[in-house]
């Protein structure tokens, strides 16, 4: 009998789930899930991210927050130093992500449309998580790296590896 593969599902959101005030400049709520095989996560992904950070970040314990990387602040202020260093960093992180075996799932909610659709306010986080975890969504077999039973590991994101 074949044993079943476990998965790690890392979730992150962008925007706020507040439905009382909807920001006209950013009226969406986004929930993204990255699904990775449990063994691959522990044996491969963690070490690849750690190696990347040791090679390319002055602080190898830096958290890879896209906001800080994009704005070149905090642990990523070094990206302001030179264009070649920034280019090298971006090429390396793109290569890292493109070479990882993972599946990406996303749910984008237009909060204006959601608010107009229901009589009472509905939490977009709950709608998004229900969509991402609906029973019909299963990971397809991973046969090659992509460019594009779950377990909860509180506080453990692949991007927060120290």
Order of alpha helices (4+ residues) and beta strands (2+ residues): beta-beta-alpha-alpha-alpha-beta-alpha-alpha-beta
